């Protein structure tokens, strides 16, 4: 299942040129991943209290076009690959039908000692999403 998360661009998200500062796209996709985790029924506070946290191991990003103040955006998150230790996702920020930003993200879980641990069953049981169509919708 592809997850969608709405983002509204605020003045604080922009730089002096009135476009979204590049690092804020990373914040947008982080919020979308957090919403995805919550929407599949995982409580990250409870996970942390039990000694497990999510971490981003790798991000590969492509900035395709600028977003501007007051834009209504949507972050699309798809699960590409799930192993006991890693979750690979594709995330795209859209403005309407225009892709503005794409990222390949690899996440993992660590225990309180910083050692890798298995991903939660709620993620392992889901597996990857179906391959994406060539067009957005």
C-alpha positions as CSV (number, residue, x, y, z in Angstrom):
1,X,0.0,0.0,0.0
2,X,1.4,3.4,-1.0
3,X,1.2,5.9,1.9
4,X,0.4,9.5,1.2
5,X,1.1,12.4,3.6
6,X,0.1,16.0,2.9
7,X,2.5,18.9,3.5
8,X,1.8,22.6,3.4
9,X,4.8,24.8,2.7
10,X,5.1,27.5,5.4
11,X,7.2,30.7,5.2
12,X,9.7,29.1,7.7
13,X,10.4,26.3,5.1
14,X,11.7,28.7,2.5
15,X,15.0,30.4,1.9
16,X,15.7,34.0,0.9
17,X,14.6,33.2,-2.7
18,X,11.2,32.1,-1.6
19,X,11.8,28.4,-2.4
20,X,11.9,25.5,0.0
21,X,15.4,25.1,1.5
22,X,16.8,21.8,0.3
23,X,17.2,20.3,3.8
24,X,13.5,20.8,4.5
25,X,12.6,18.1,1.9
26,X,14.4,15.6,4.3
27,X,12.1,16.9,7.1
28,X,9.0,16.4,4.9
29,X,9.9,12.8,4.1
30,X,10.8,12.1,7.8
31,X,7.4,13.3,8.9
32,X,5.8,11.1,6.2
33,X,7.8,8.0,7.4
34,X,6.7,8.7,11.0
35,X,3.1,9.0,9.9
36,X,3.4,5.7,7.9
37,X,4.8,3.9,11.0
38,X,2.0,5.3,13.2
39,X,-0.6,4.4,10.5
40,X,0.5,0.7,10.4
41,X,-0.1,0.6,14.2
42,X,3.4,1.0,15.6
43,X,3.9,3.3,18.7
44,X,7.5,4.6,18.5
45,X,7.4,5.9,22.0
46,X,6.5,2.4,23.2
47,X,9.3,0.9,21.0
48,X,11.8,3.3,22.5
49,X,10.6,2.5,26.0
50,X,11.1,-1.2,25.2
51,X,14.7,-0.4,24.0
52,X,14.3,-0.2,20.2
53,X,14.5,2.8,17.9
54,X,14.4,3.4,14.2
55,X,17.4,5.0,12.5
56,X,18.0,6.1,8.9
57,X,21.1,4.3,7.6
58,X,21.1,5.7,4.1
59,X,19.4,8.4,2.0
60,X,20.0,9.0,-1.7
61,X,18.2,12.2,-2.8
62,X,17.3,13.9,-6.1
63,X,16.1,17.4,-6.1
64,X,14.0,17.7,-9.3
65,X,12.2,21.1,-9.0
66,X,11.6,23.8,-6.4
67,X,8.7,24.0,-4.0
68,X,7.5,27.5,-3.0
69,X,5.8,29.2,-0.1
70,X,2.1,28.2,0.2
71,X,2.5,25.1,-2.0
72,X,0.3,22.1,-1.2
73,X,2.6,19.0,-1.5
74,X,2.1,15.3,-1.0
75,X,4.8,12.8,0.1
76,X,4.3,9.4,-1.4
77,X,6.0,6.5,0.5
78,X,6.4,3.0,-0.9
79,X,8.1,0.0,0.7
80,X,10.6,-1.5,-1.8
81,X,12.3,-4.2,0.2
82,X,12.0,-5.6,3.7
83,X,14.5,-7.9,5.3
84,X,14.7,-8.8,9.0
85,X,17.3,-6.0,9.5
86,X,16.4,-3.4,6.8
87,X,13.6,-1.5,5.4
88,X,14.1,0.2,2.0
89,X,11.6,2.8,0.9
90,X,11.1,5.1,-2.1
91,X,9.7,8.5,-1.2
92,X,8.5,11.2,-3.7
93,X,7.4,14.7,-3.0
94,X,4.7,15.8,-5.4
95,X,3.0,19.1,-6.2
96,X,0.0,18.0,-8.2
97,X,1.3,15.7,-10.9
98,X,4.9,17.2,-10.8
99,X,7.6,15.3,-8.9
100,X,9.8,17.7,-7.0
101,X,12.0,15.4,-4.9
102,X,12.8,11.7,-4.9
103,X,14.6,9.8,-2.2
104,X,15.7,6.2,-1.6
105,X,15.8,5.6,2.1
106,X,17.2,2.6,4.1
107,X,16.1,2.4,7.7
108,X,16.9,-0.1,10.4
109,X,16.3,-0.6,14.2
110,X,18.9,-0.4,16.9
111,X,18.8,-1.4,20.6
112,X,19.9,0.8,23.5
113,X,23.5,-0.4,23.0
114,X,23.4,0.8,19.3
115,X,23.4,-2.7,18.0
116,X,21.1,-3.7,15.1
117,X,17.9,-5.6,15.9
118,X,15.1,-7.1,13.9
119,X,12.5,-4.9,12.5
120,X,9.1,-5.0,14.2
121,X,6.7,-7.8,13.0
122,X,4.2,-5.2,11.8
123,X,6.7,-4.2,9.1
124,X,8.1,-7.7,8.4
125,X,4.7,-9.1,8.0
126,X,3.7,-6.4,5.4
127,X,6.6,-7.0,3.0
128,X,7.2,-4.7,0.0
129,X,4.5,-2.8,-1.8
130,X,3.5,-3.9,-5.3
131,X,5.7,-2.4,-8.1
132,X,4.8,1.2,-8.9
133,X,3.1,2.0,-12.1
134,X,5.0,4.1,-14.7
135,X,2.7,7.0,-14.1
136,X,1.8,8.5,-10.7
137,X,-1.8,7.5,-10.5
